[in-house]
Amino acid sequence: MFGIGELSRTSGCPIETIRYYEKSDLLQEPPRSSGGHRLYNESHRKRLGFILKARGLGFSLEKTRELLSLSENNTRSCNEALELVENNLTAVNEKLAELQIIKDSLLVMAKNCQQCCPNAKAPNCTIVDALQHS
């Protein structure tokens, strides 16, 4: 058994986030010591690792909850997990397309500035102008 500070240090997850996951019912609230301190065990550490991996892959709290449910229920299908992953992959691809548009716009702005006015005063900068007239 170990405290929230150790769980935070070993997982890299801030204490406030661990508490939030408990309040969100993603992480089971642990028993408490006689002094009122949370006492975690290895199953808490593993579950938190699962949550952090899922969140790191872009899954929402709700989708992470669904994935946890799948991991705990041997009557459910792997296809359910696959559907969650495919849906998340679609969302990631959409976000990548949006980011590519932003990147292209920034590259054009930088190129225009380098060609037209690298030493101009800020009010005459093509970047400032582009942002003011967008």
Residue, then its C-alpha position, 0 to 999 in steps of 0.5 A: m500500500f502506498g500514498i497518493g504522492e508515491l502514485s503520482r511520482t511513479s505514474g507521472c500523473p499529478i495528484e489533482t488529476i488522480r483525485y479527478y479520476e476518482k471523482s469521475d469514477l475512472l479510478q476506484e477511490p482507495p481505502r483510507s488510513s486511520g489518519g484519512h490518507r488514501l492507500y493505493n495498491e498495485s491494481h490502482r497503479k495498473r488501472l491508472g496506467f491504463i487510463l493515462k495510456a488511453r488519454g495519451l492516445g486522445f480518448s475522451l474520459e467517456k471513451t476511456r471509461e468504455l475501454l475500461s469497461l471492456s477490459e473488465n467484462n469478458t462477455r464483450s467483443c474485441n470488435e467494440a474496442l476496435e470500433l472505439v479505436e477506429n472512431n478515435l483514429t478518424a478524429v485524429n485524422e480530421k485534426l491532422a487535416e485541420l493542423q495541416i491547413i493551419k501549418d500551410s497558412l503559417l508558412v505562407m505568412a512567414k514566407n510573405c514576411q521574409q520576402c516583403c518586409p523582414n525589417a519593417k516596423a510591426p504595424n507595416c508587417t505583412i503578418v500583422d496585416a494578414l491577421q487584421h484583414s482575415 
